[in-house]
């Protein structure tokens, strides 16, 4: 029996070090994915690679139950797939900590709590952004283009410079230049970067 680890975060900007600190010392191999846990198993490359690597009797090891899936349904599908292949699950932290060879109420509860926690975070974020908007503040990253840079971008574009040349000349990313030019063409304000 081999312990095979799965590290998952939802976006490429999130760190995986804490999960690796727990899994690397005890697993023969650790797979990583930076993708939403709401996707189907076939659409999760790290999980799919781990499943392809594992043999019956191996144990998929995760830091917490929500690394299997961020909602109850997807988590249960992952668990059912694993258990049908003869692969057990080891969860290191949380209410479902321990080794599991079949579905149990505690595993289902851990996945349901993960989904509820995700929903609660989304609600609090949305509420915070709405409260800030009522006060005249807008969420998101600060704009990198002020009125002077916008004029320079549009003037260079009118002169026929390529977006890439404008990007280098003004000192902003190609995506920012593209957004400014497109907004000017549509007659709208550019989106926040």
C-alpha positions as CSV (number, residue, x, y, z in Angstrom):
1,X,0.0,0.0,0.0
2,X,1.4,3.4,-1.0
3,X,0.3,6.8,0.1
4,X,-0.2,9.1,-2.8
5,X,-0.9,12.7,-2.1
6,X,-3.1,15.3,-3.8
7,X,-2.6,19.0,-3.3
8,X,-5.3,21.3,-4.7
9,X,-5.9,25.0,-4.7
10,X,-8.6,26.8,-6.8
11,X,-6.4,29.4,-8.5
12,X,-2.9,29.7,-9.7
13,X,-2.3,32.6,-7.3
14,X,-2.9,30.5,-4.2
15,X,0.0,28.8,-2.4
16,X,0.3,25.0,-2.0
17,X,3.3,25.0,0.5
18,X,1.2,24.2,3.6
19,X,-0.3,21.2,1.9
20,X,3.0,20.0,0.6
21,X,4.5,20.4,4.1
22,X,2.0,17.8,5.3
23,X,2.0,15.4,2.4
24,X,5.6,15.3,1.0
25,X,7.1,13.6,4.0
26,X,4.6,10.7,4.1
27,X,3.7,10.2,0.4
28,X,5.6,8.3,-2.3
29,X,4.4,10.8,-4.8
30,X,2.3,14.0,-4.6
31,X,0.2,15.4,-7.4
32,X,-0.8,19.0,-7.6
33,X,-3.5,20.9,-9.3
34,X,-4.5,24.5,-9.3
35,X,-8.0,24.2,-10.5
36,X,-11.5,24.4,-9.1
37,X,-12.7,21.4,-7.1
38,X,-16.1,21.9,-8.6
39,X,-15.0,20.3,-11.8
40,X,-15.7,16.7,-12.8
41,X,-12.9,14.2,-12.1
42,X,-12.1,14.0,-15.8
43,X,-11.5,17.7,-15.9
44,X,-9.1,17.8,-13.0
45,X,-5.6,16.9,-14.3
46,X,-3.9,16.5,-11.0
47,X,-6.6,14.1,-9.6
48,X,-6.7,12.2,-12.9
49,X,-2.9,11.8,-12.9
50,X,-3.1,10.6,-9.3
51,X,-5.8,8.1,-10.2
52,X,-3.8,6.8,-13.2
53,X,-0.7,6.4,-11.0
54,X,-2.5,4.5,-8.1
55,X,-3.2,0.8,-7.9
56,X,-5.8,-1.0,-5.8
57,X,-4.8,-0.9,-2.2
58,X,-3.1,2.5,-2.5
59,X,-4.4,5.4,-0.4
60,X,-5.1,8.9,-1.8
61,X,-4.0,11.3,0.9
62,X,-5.3,14.9,1.2
63,X,-4.8,17.5,3.8
64,X,-8.5,18.1,4.3
65,X,-11.7,16.7,2.8
66,X,-12.4,19.8,0.7
67,X,-9.3,19.1,-1.4
68,X,-11.4,16.2,-2.9
69,X,-14.1,18.6,-4.1
70,X,-15.5,21.9,-3.1
71,X,-19.1,20.8,-3.2
72,X,-20.9,17.7,-1.8
73,X,-21.8,16.2,-5.1
74,X,-18.4,16.4,-6.7
75,X,-16.7,15.2,-3.5
76,X,-19.0,12.2,-3.3
77,X,-18.4,11.4,-7.0
78,X,-14.6,11.4,-6.4
79,X,-15.0,9.2,-3.3
80,X,-17.3,6.7,-5.1
81,X,-14.8,6.5,-8.0
82,X,-11.9,5.9,-5.6
83,X,-13.7,3.3,-3.5
84,X,-14.9,1.4,-6.6
85,X,-11.3,1.2,-7.8
86,X,-10.2,-0.3,-4.4
87,X,-8.4,2.9,-3.4
88,X,-8.9,4.2,0.1
89,X,-8.6,7.8,1.3
90,X,-6.6,9.3,4.1
91,X,-7.5,12.7,5.4
92,X,-5.0,14.4,7.7
93,X,-7.0,17.2,9.3
94,X,-10.6,18.1,10.0
95,X,-13.6,16.2,11.3
96,X,-13.1,13.4,8.8
97,X,-9.4,12.9,9.7
98,X,-8.4,9.3,9.4
99,X,-8.4,6.5,6.9
100,X,-11.5,5.6,4.9
101,X,-12.2,2.6,2.8
102,X,-15.9,3.4,2.1
103,X,-18.3,6.3,2.4
104,X,-19.4,7.2,5.8
105,X,-21.6,9.9,7.4
106,X,-18.5,11.7,8.7
107,X,-17.1,12.0,5.2
108,X,-20.4,13.2,3.7
109,X,-20.6,15.7,6.6
110,X,-17.1,17.0,6.0
111,X,-17.8,17.6,2.3
112,X,-21.2,19.2,3.1
113,X,-19.4,21.5,5.6
114,X,-16.7,22.4,2.9
115,X,-19.5,23.4,0.5
116,X,-21.2,25.5,3.1
117,X,-17.9,27.2,4.0
118,X,-17.3,28.0,0.4
119,X,-20.8,29.4,0.0
120,X,-20.3,31.5,3.2
121,X,-17.0,32.9,2.0
122,X,-18.6,33.9,-1.4
123,X,-21.5,35.5,0.4
124,X,-19.3,37.5,2.7
125,X,-17.1,38.7,-0.2
126,X,-20.2,39.7,-2.2
127,X,-21.7,41.5,0.9
128,X,-18.4,43.3,1.5
129,X,-18.1,44.5,-2.1
130,X,-21.7,45.7,-2.0
131,X,-21.1,47.6,1.3
132,X,-18.0,49.3,-0.2
133,X,-19.9,50.2,-3.4
134,X,-22.6,51.9,-1.3
135,X,-19.8,54.0,0.2
136,X,-18.5,54.9,-3.2
137,X,-15.5,52.5,-3.1
138,X,-15.0,49.9,-5.8
139,X,-13.4,46.6,-5.0
140,X,-10.6,45.0,-7.1
141,X,-7.1,45.9,-7.9
142,X,-6.2,49.6,-8.2
143,X,-6.0,50.8,-11.8
144,X,-2.6,51.0,-13.4
145,X,-3.6,53.4,-16.1
146,X,-4.3,57.1,-15.2
147,X,-5.6,59.7,-17.6
148,X,-2.1,60.5,-18.9
149,X,-1.3,56.9,-19.7
150,X,-4.7,56.4,-21.3
151,X,-4.1,59.4,-23.6
152,X,-0.6,58.1,-24.5
153,X,-2.0,54.6,-25.3
154,X,-4.8,56.0,-27.5
155,X,-2.5,58.5,-29.2
156,X,0.1,55.8,-30.0
157,X,-2.7,53.5,-31.2
158,X,-4.0,56.3,-33.5
159,X,-0.5,56.6,-34.9
160,X,-0.6,53.0,-35.9
161,X,1.7,51.5,-33.3
162,X,1.0,47.8,-32.5
163,X,-0.4,47.0,-29.1
164,X,2.9,45.3,-28.2
165,X,4.9,48.4,-29.1
166,X,2.5,50.5,-27.0
167,X,2.8,48.2,-24.1
168,X,6.5,48.4,-24.1
169,X,6.5,52.2,-24.7
170,X,4.0,53.1,-22.0
171,X,5.2,50.4,-19.5
172,X,2.0,48.5,-18.9
173,X,1.0,45.0,-19.8
174,X,-0.4,44.0,-23.2
175,X,-3.7,43.1,-21.7
176,X,-4.0,46.6,-20.2
177,X,-3.3,48.2,-23.5
178,X,-5.8,45.9,-25.2
179,X,-8.5,46.8,-22.6
180,X,-7.9,50.5,-23.0
181,X,-8.1,50.4,-26.8
182,X,-11.2,48.2,-26.8
183,X,-12.9,50.4,-24.2
184,X,-12.2,53.5,-26.4
185,X,-13.5,51.7,-29.5
186,X,-16.7,50.7,-27.7
187,X,-17.0,54.1,-25.9
188,X,-17.1,52.5,-22.5
189,X,-14.9,52.8,-19.4
190,X,-12.3,50.1,-19.2
191,X,-12.7,47.3,-16.7
192,X,-10.6,47.4,-13.6
193,X,-7.3,45.4,-14.0
